[in-house]
């Protein structure tokens, strides 16, 4: 039975929905009722509903923002919106979040509700069925997969591994050719956490494994489950020319299908140089060891045979240079200031990419950030976070995990961005986009593309909406953030310009004076 959460400040509407809609006869149950955003947030984590039926206009917030928040916690959540009147911009936002329906209250009826919620149930069941279908295997098959994994480990341990090949044949593994090519498939943890609930990660891994099994059937490639969210691929080869290219072609197909069906990326770390069976253990250990050398790579396939020696840190101060910004990130998070959190996170990323410290030091730094944040925010760090940071193959993946942590925390406590001066929903959406990208050069073309509008139309519309052109509006918001940043005791204008996406300090100073009436140095003295 699917669980439905109702959110509406209109008590008669809630009573109407609760009493007159035949929920149970359609395998539905109302698990929670809330009359405000704050109440909904309190109830959501306790009930963990499958479907959210929410009004858009709420006394302490916006139903669309609430749906975004709940989606970040529960990616599989289905959503149906209620509203008092049809509104193009609200409809566009509802479409952007992939809501299942948008109901005008004037058209409200039990049949209409069941029809709309029915769409949500269908998509809910379809998504779960597809994942389970891909991951499903009988107990016999699952046991066989475990035996294959055990066989592989025995091969790696054995001093004379060729004596175990007969055992492999009984499991359907025919390694009769003399050479072996090794690859390791890493499933992107950050993307998995964005798309799936944590409780489903092992199921997703098994689904990826089954996709690989189907696509390699009839080939000389054997997928084998590895530790964590990884899979081994062993290709048994004759030693003929260009066999490695054929293997790479199969791996590319696996990469594409995992992306298509599971909506996540994976990365293959391979060694195209074939080896004899007795050298297999050495090659496997080499791939495991060289994973950290790929920390600043972002491609879907990495050839470790082509990797040079990992760049050494430039000096012992690399991490020390970054640590003050980590402290500022924690402070911004504790103050629920999303814009500053994004600015400092972007600055940390820039410095790490410029300095390129060794992966282990970066991982330790990010874990300390999470530990410090968890402690200051009144709790302890979830042990799974530490494991996930350690398991992340590259910096992009680790930073995505950090981003998920910060967004999750801020959304649980309150919306970091509130526009007290403007209640217009369109302007709030635009301002939220600017704050999310405040460390970049945000243009009217960027926001027009985000809103799916013609850039010329958007420029005219914004001037009418806000009373000034878009460029001036962006500069004003950035200068407000610049004033906050410059208020820091040891913060320089050069650093602030860098963090806000101004490549030229002189230009930043000019813009700052235009919108504040004083230079950055005068502001600091004041």
C-alpha positions in Angstrom: 0.0 0.0 0.0 1.4 3.4 -1.1 1.7 6.1 1.6 0.4 9.6 0.8 1.3 12.8 2.7 -1.2 15.7 2.5 0.1 19.3 2.9 -2.4 22.2 2.8 -3.2 25.1 5.1 -6.9 25.0 4.0 -8.5 22.8 6.6 -11.8 22.2 4.7 -9.7 21.0 1.7 -7.7 18.6 3.9 -10.9 17.2 5.5 -12.4 16.9 2.0 -9.4 14.9 0.7 -9.2 12.8 3.9 -12.9 11.8 4.1 -14.3 11.8 0.5 -11.4 10.3 -1.5 -11.6 6.4 -1.3 -7.9 5.9 -0.5 -7.9 2.4 0.8 -10.0 1.0 -2.0 -7.1 2.1 -4.3 -4.3 0.6 -2.2 -3.4 4.0 -0.7 -3.2 5.3 2.8 -2.9 8.9 4.2 0.2 8.5 6.5 0.5 12.2 7.5 -1.3 15.5 7.3 0.5 18.9 7.6 -0.8 22.5 7.5 2.5 24.2 7.0 6.0 23.8 5.6 7.6 23.5 9.0 5.0 20.9 10.2 5.5 18.9 6.9 9.3 18.8 7.5 8.8 17.5 11.0 6.5 14.7 9.8 8.3 13.7 6.6 11.3 11.8 8.0 9.1 9.9 10.5 6.6 8.7 7.9 8.7 8.7 4.7 5.8 8.8 2.3 5.7 7.5 -1.3 3.6 10.3 -2.6 3.4 14.0 -1.7 0.1 15.8 -2.4 0.8 19.5 -1.5 -0.7 22.9 -2.0 1.7 25.4 -3.7 0.8 28.4 -1.6 1.6 27.7 2.1 1.7 30.3 5.0 5.4 29.7 5.8 6.8 28.8 2.4 6.3 27.4 -1.1 5.0 23.9 -2.0 7.4 23.7 -4.9 10.4 24.5 -2.7 9.1 22.0 -0.2 8.9 19.3 -2.9 12.4 20.1 -4.0 13.6 19.6 -0.4 11.7 16.3 0.0 13.1 15.1 -3.3 16.6 15.7 -2.1 15.9 13.5 0.9 13.9 10.9 -1.0 14.7 10.8 -4.7 12.0 8.3 -5.5 9.2 10.5 -4.1 6.3 11.1 -6.5 4.6 14.6 -6.4 1.2 16.0 -7.1 0.6 19.8 -6.7 -2.6 21.6 -5.7 -3.2 25.3 -6.4 -6.1 27.8 -6.3 -5.6 29.0 -9.9 -3.7 28.0 -13.0 -0.4 29.9 -13.2 2.1 29.5 -16.1 5.2 30.0 -14.0 4.1 27.6 -11.3 3.2 25.1 -13.9 6.7 25.4 -15.4 8.3 24.9 -12.0 6.0 21.8 -11.4 7.2 20.4 -14.7 10.8 21.1 -13.9 10.6 18.9 -10.8 8.9 16.2 -12.8 5.7 16.4 -10.8 3.1 13.8 -11.8 0.2 16.3 -11.9 -0.9 19.8 -11.2 -4.5 20.2 -10.0 -6.5 23.5 -9.8 -8.7 23.3 -6.8 -11.8 24.5 -8.7 -11.5 21.2 -10.6 -11.1 19.1 -7.4 -13.1 15.9 -7.1 -12.4 12.4 -5.6 -12.1 11.0 -9.1 -9.6 13.7 -10.2 -7.5 13.0 -7.1 -7.5 9.3 -7.6 -6.7 9.8 -11.3 -3.7 12.1 -10.5 -2.4 10.0 -7.6 -2.9 6.9 -9.8 -0.3 8.4 -12.2 2.1 8.8 -9.3 1.5 5.3 -8.1 2.1 3.9 -11.6 5.5 5.7 -11.9 6.4 4.7 -8.4 5.8 1.0 -9.1 7.3 1.3 -12.6 10.6 2.7 -11.2 10.8 0.1 -8.4 9.9 -2.7 -10.7 12.5 -1.7 -13.3 15.3 -1.6 -10.6 14.2 -4.9 -9.1 13.8 -6.5 -12.5 17.4 -5.5 -13.5 18.7 -6.7 -10.1 16.6 -9.8 -9.7 18.1 -13.3 -9.7 17.2 -16.5 -8.1 18.9 -17.7 -4.9 20.8 -20.2 -7.0 22.1 -17.5 -9.3 23.1 -15.3 -6.4 25.0 -18.2 -4.8 26.7 -18.8 -8.1 27.8 -15.2 -8.2 29.3 -15.5 -4.7 31.1 -18.7 -5.7 32.5 -16.8 -8.7 33.7 -14.1 -6.4 35.3 -16.7 -4.1 36.9 -18.5 -7.1 38.5 -15.2 -8.2 39.9 -14.6 -4.7 41.3 -18.1 -4.6 43.0 -17.6 -8.0 44.7 -14.4 -6.6 45.9 -16.3 -3.5 47.1 -19.4 -5.2 50.8 -20.0 -5.9 49.8 -22.2 -8.8 46.5 -20.7 -10.0 46.2 -22.8 -13.2 45.3 -25.8 -11.0 42.1 -24.0 -10.0 40.8 -23.4 -13.6 38.8 -26.6 -13.6 36.9 -25.3 -10.6 36.1 -22.2 -12.7 34.8 -24.3 -15.6 32.2 -25.7 -13.2 31.0 -22.2 -12.6 30.8 -21.4 -16.3 34.2 -19.6 -16.5 36.3 -20.8 -19.4 39.7 -19.3 -19.0 41.5 -21.5 -21.5 43.5 -18.8 -23.3 46.9 -17.8 -22.1 46.5 -14.0 -21.4 44.4 -11.8 -19.1 43.4 -8.2 -19.3 42.1 -6.6 -16.1 39.6 -3.7 -15.5 37.9 -2.3 -12.4 34.5 -0.6 -12.7 33.8 2.1 -10.1 30.1 3.2 -9.7 29.9 6.9 -8.9 28.7 7.1 -5.2 27.8 10.8 -5.4 25.5 10.2 -8.4 24.0 7.1 -6.7 23.2 9.2 -3.5 21.5 11.8 -5.7 19.3 9.3 -7.5 18.7 6.6 -5.0 18.1 6.2 -1.3 21.1 5.0 0.7 19.3 1.8 1.5 19.1 0.8 -2.2 22.8 1.2 -3.0 23.6 -2.5 -2.9 20.6 -3.2 -5.0 21.8 -0.7 -7.6 25.3 -2.3 -7.6 23.7 -5.7 -8.2 21.6 -4.2 -11.0 24.8 -2.8 -12.6 26.4 -6.3 -12.2 23.5 -7.9 -14.0 23.6 -5.4 -16.8 27.3 -6.3 -17.2 26.6 -10.0 -17.1 24.0 -9.7 -19.9 26.2 -7.6 -22.1 29.3 -9.8 -21.7 27.4 -13.1 -22.3 29.1 -15.0 -25.2 32.3 -12.9 -24.9 35.6 -13.7 -23.2 34.9 -11.1 -20.5 33.9 -12.1 -17.0 32.3 -9.6 -14.6 33.1 -10.3 -10.9 31.7 -8.5 -7.8 34.4 -6.5 -5.9 34.5 -4.7 -2.6 32.3 -1.7 -2.0 30.5 -0.3 -5.1 33.0 -1.8 -7.6 33.1 -4.6 -10.2 36.1 -6.5 -11.6 36.2 -7.3 -15.3 38.6 -10.1 -16.4 39.1 -10.6 -20.2 40.7 -13.9 -21.2 42.7 -13.3 -24.4 44.8 -15.1 -27.0 47.4 -12.4 -27.4 46.3 -11.3 -30.9 46.7 -7.7 -32.0 43.8 -5.2 -31.2 42.1 -7.6 -28.7 42.2 -4.8 -26.1 40.3 -2.5 -28.5 37.5 -5.0 -28.7 37.4 -5.3 -24.9 37.3 -1.5 -24.6 34.3 -1.5 -26.9 32.4 -3.9 -24.7 33.2 -1.8 -21.6 32.0 1.3 -23.4 28.7 -0.4 -24.1 28.4 -1.4 -20.4 29.1 2.2 -19.4 26.4 3.5 -21.7 23.8 1.0 -20.5 24.4 1.6 -16.8 24.0 5.3 -17.5 20.8 4.7 -19.5 19.0 2.3 -17.2 20.4 3.3 -13.7 20.9 7.0 -14.3 24.4 6.9 -12.8 28.0 7.1 -14.2 30.7 4.6 -13.9 34.5 4.7 -14.5 36.6 1.9 -15.8 40.2 1.7 -14.6 42.0 -0.7 -17.0 45.4 -2.1 -17.8 45.3 -3.0 -21.5 48.7 -4.8 -21.3 47.8 -8.5 -21.1 49.5 -10.7 -18.5 49.8 -14.4 -17.8 47.7 -16.0 -15.1 50.5 -16.1 -12.5 50.8 -12.3 -12.9 47.1 -11.6 -12.4 47.4 -10.9 -8.7 50.2 -8.4 -9.3 48.1 -6.6 -12.0 45.0 -6.5 -9.7 47.0 -5.1 -6.9 48.5 -2.5 -9.2 45.1 -1.3 -10.2 44.0 -1.1 -6.6 47.1 0.8 -5.7 46.9 3.2 -8.6 43.3 4.2 -8.0 44.5 7.2 -5.9 46.6 8.4 -8.9 43.3 9.0 -10.8 42.0 11.5 -8.2 42.1 14.4 -10.6 40.8 12.5 -13.7 37.2 12.8 -14.9 37.0 10.5 -17.9 34.9 7.3 -18.1 38.0 5.1 -18.8 41.5 5.5 -17.3 44.4 3.5 -18.6 46.8 3.0 -15.7 49.6 1.8 -18.1 49.6 5.4 -19.4 49.6 7.1 -16.0 52.9 8.8 -15.0 54.0 9.0 -11.4 51.4 10.9 -9.4 52.3 14.6 -9.0 53.9 15.2 -5.7 52.5 18.1 -3.5 54.2 21.3 -4.3 55.1 21.9 -0.7 53.9 20.9 2.8 51.7 24.0 3.0 49.2 22.8 0.4 46.6 21.6 2.9 47.4 24.5 5.3 46.4 27.0 2.6 43.0 25.3 2.2 42.1 24.7 5.8 41.0 28.3 6.6 38.3 28.1 3.9 37.2 24.7 5.3 36.6 26.5 8.7 34.7 29.2 6.9 32.6 26.6 5.1 31.7 25.0 8.5 30.8 28.4 10.0 28.6 29.3 6.9 26.9 25.9 7.2 26.2 26.4 10.9 24.6 29.8 10.0 22.5 28.1 7.3 23.9 30.5 4.7 23.7 28.6 1.4 25.4 31.3 -0.7 28.5 31.4 1.5 28.5 27.6 1.7 28.6 27.4 -2.1 31.2 30.2 -2.3 33.6 28.5 0.2 33.0 25.1 -1.3 33.9 26.4 -4.8 37.0 28.1 -3.4 38.1 24.9 -1.7 37.6 23.0 -5.0 39.6 25.7 -6.9 42.5 25.5 -4.4 42.6 21.7 -4.4 42.7 21.6 -8.2 45.4 24.2 -8.3 47.6 22.6 -5.6 46.7 19.0 -6.4 47.7 17.5 -3.0 47.8 13.7 -2.9 44.4 12.0 -2.7 44.8 10.7 0.9 45.4 14.2 2.3 42.4 15.6 0.5 40.2 12.8 1.8 41.4 13.4 5.3 40.8 17.2 4.9 37.2 16.6 3.7 36.5 14.1 6.4 37.7 16.6 9.1 35.4 19.2 7.5 32.4 16.8 7.9 33.4 15.8 11.4 33.8 19.5 12.5 30.5 20.4 10.9 28.7 17.5 12.5 30.2 18.4 15.9 29.3 22.1 15.7 25.9 21.3 14.5 25.2 19.2 17.6 25.8 15.6 16.5 28.3 13.1 15.3 29.3 12.3 11.7 27.5 9.3 10.1 30.2 6.7 9.6 28.9 6.0 6.1 30.0 9.5 5.1 33.6 8.8 6.0 33.5 5.5 4.0 32.0 7.2 1.0 34.6 10.0 1.0 37.3 7.3 1.2 35.7 5.2 -1.6 35.2 8.2 -4.0 37.4 7.6 -7.0 38.0 11.3 -7.8 37.6 14.8 -6.5 34.3 15.5 -8.3 32.7 12.5 -6.6 34.0 13.4 -3.1 32.7 17.0 -3.5 29.3 15.8 -4.6 29.1 13.8 -1.4 30.0 17.0 0.6 27.4 19.0 -1.4 24.7 16.3 -0.6 25.7 16.6 3.1 25.4 20.4 3.2 22.2 20.6 1.2 20.6 17.9 3.4 21.5 19.7 6.6 20.4 23.1 5.5 17.2 21.9 4.0 16.4 20.1 7.2 16.8 23.2 9.3 15.6 26.0 7.1 15.8 27.4 3.6 19.1 29.2 3.4 17.8 31.7 1.0 14.8 33.8 1.9 14.0 37.0 0.1 12.4 39.3 2.7 12.1 42.2 0.3 10.4 40.4 -2.5 7.6 37.9 -2.3 7.3 37.5 -6.1 7.8 33.7 -6.7 9.6 34.3 -10.1 12.1 36.7 -8.5 12.8 34.2 -5.7 13.5 31.5 -8.2 15.9 33.8 -10.2 17.7 34.9 -7.0 18.0 31.3 -5.8 19.7 30.4 -9.2 22.1 33.4 -8.8 23.0 32.5 -5.3 23.6 28.9 -6.3 26.1 30.1 -9.0 27.3 33.2 -7.3 31.0 32.1 -7.6 30.6 32.2 -11.4 29.9 34.8 -14.0 26.1 34.5 -14.2 24.5 36.0 -17.4 20.9 36.6 -18.5 21.5 33.8 -21.1 22.3 31.3 -18.3 19.1 32.1 -16.4 17.0 32.2 -19.6 18.2 28.7 -20.5 17.4 27.6 -16.9 13.8 28.9 -17.2 13.5 27.7 -20.8 12.8 31.3 -22.0 14.0 33.3 -25.0 17.0 35.4 -23.7 15.6 38.6 -25.2 12.2 38.0 -23.7 13.7 37.3 -20.4 15.7 40.5 -20.4 12.6 42.6 -21.0 10.6 40.5 -18.5 13.2 40.9 -15.8 13.5 44.7 -16.3 9.7 45.0 -15.8 9.8 42.6 -12.9 12.7 44.1 -10.9 12.9 47.6 -12.2 16.6 47.3 -13.3 18.5 45.2 -15.8 19.7 41.7 -15.0 23.4 42.5 -14.9 22.9 45.3 -12.3 20.8 42.9 -10.3 23.6 40.2 -10.3 26.2 42.8 -9.3 24.0 44.1 -6.4 23.6 40.6 -5.0 27.3 39.8 -5.4 28.3 43.1 -3.7 26.1 42.2 -0.7 28.0 39.0 -0.4 31.3 40.8 -0.9 30.5 43.1 2.0 29.8 40.1 4.2 33.1 38.4 3.1 35.1 41.6 3.5 33.8 41.8 7.1 36.1 38.9 7.9 39.1 40.0 9.9 41.8 38.7 7.5 39.9 38.7 4.3 41.4 40.5 1.3 39.7 42.1 -1.7 41.7 39.8 -4.0 40.4 36.7 -2.2 36.8 38.0 -2.3 37.0 38.8 -6.0 38.4 35.3 -6.6 35.6 33.7 -4.6 32.8 35.7 -6.4 34.1 34.9 -9.9 35.8 38.2 -10.8 39.1 37.3 -12.4 40.3 40.9 -12.4 40.7 42.5 -8.9 40.7 46.0 -10.3 37.4 45.4 -12.1 35.9 44.0 -8.9 37.0 47.1 -7.0 35.4 49.3 -9.6 32.1 47.3 -9.4 32.2 47.4 -5.6 32.6 51.2 -5.5 29.8 51.6 -8.1 27.3 49.8 -6.0 28.4 50.6 -2.5 29.9 54.1 -2.9 33.3 53.1 -1.5 36.3 51.0 -2.5 36.8 47.6 -0.8 39.7 49.1 1.3 37.5 52.0 2.4 34.8 49.5 3.4 37.3 47.5 5.4 38.5 50.6 7.3 34.9 51.5 8.0 
